[in-house]
Amino acid sequence: MTAITTPNQKQPWRLSPRVVNFGSLLVMLLLILVSVSVGVADFSWQGLFSLATGERSDLELLLISRLPRTLAIILTGVSMSVAGMMMQVILKNRFVEPSMVGATQSAAFGMLAISLLVPTATLSMKMAVATLCALGGMVIFMRLIRRLPATDYLMIPLVGIVFSGIIEAITTFIAYQTETLQLLSVWTFGDFSGVLAGRYEMLWLTGVLCAIAYVIADKLTIVGLGDTIAKNLGVNREAVLWAGISMVAMISAVVVITVGAIPFVGLVVPNIISRMMGDQLKRTLPAVALLGASAVLLCDIIGRTVRYPFEVPVATVFGVLGAAVFLWLLFRKG
């Protein structure tokens, strides 16, 4: 994959994958315990494991609300981080993620369209339409940037921001005309407050897609090195490319349908891991997944505690912190 450093810049420091993965796993486990414990409803681990009282309220709260929410957060963080890493490898650009290439906005447009045209559509039908729209948006974006200079790294995200803004504006206009702005906000503003048992299980599909991405990680890395290298190494570039963007489109659609769009996850997390571990996708994907889950967990905990008992949506918290971290990465030397 093409680096964004100049020949005069020092190469970024590297850490062992075992060190990064072990540290990220410990942090994630700690955040899981905090996430399960934090909330407006009373919950205590003592009451959960106490059999003398005979009360099941703590267990029911854990199984119906706290555990499903935590699992949804983990799956969202993992899938969006992996999707962002795949997009950066495919497009050979560190400044892109699904929400910056029109995937997330196109998925929201598809959800709005199917909800207006076929109000009785099943969840699977909505997911299929949202996935097709996300895929169509990504294909249009890739055609738009085809004529851009390969060395102009800033033009690609700029075109993506403009393209995504146009799709979002069209979607908002349609929602305004049809008085469905409140419905649209559910898909464009990521929030886990409504996650309960029975309302998040579709996110397990994103976990399966991330596992598939790990299986084909080496081929994605080769595709990111360029057409000539992929052909010389016997990799079918078109097949791998379509597989990658299809998985990104489906991940974006499922996340938008279930919890809404969350910005910067697929942008910040892959950049942090790439600075620490390099660009080989096979070795970096586990660390990307663990750090993505931990980052979204941390932002959700902050959102639940900063104005307790009220809750700040995780999209707002991650938008602020993610932007700050990414700006720090941009201006940090080496």
Secondary structure, 3 states (H helix, E strand, C coil): CCCCCCCCCCCCCCCCHHHHHHHHHHHHHHHHHHHHHCCCCCCCHHHHHCCCCCCCHHHHHHHHHHHHHHHHHHHHHHHHHHHHHHHHHHHCCCCCCHHHCCHHHHHHHHHHHHHHHCCCCCHHHHHHHHHHHHHHHHHHHHHHCCCCCCCCCCHHHHHHHHHHHHHHHHHHHHHHHCCCHHHHHHHHCCCCCCCCCCCCHHHHHHHHHHHHHHHCHHHHHHHHCCHHHHHHCCCCHHHHHHHHHHHHHHHHHHHHHHCCCCCCHHHHHHHHHHHHHCCCHHHHHHHHHHHHHHHHHHHHHHHHHCCCCCCCCHHHHHHHHHHHHHHHHHHCCC
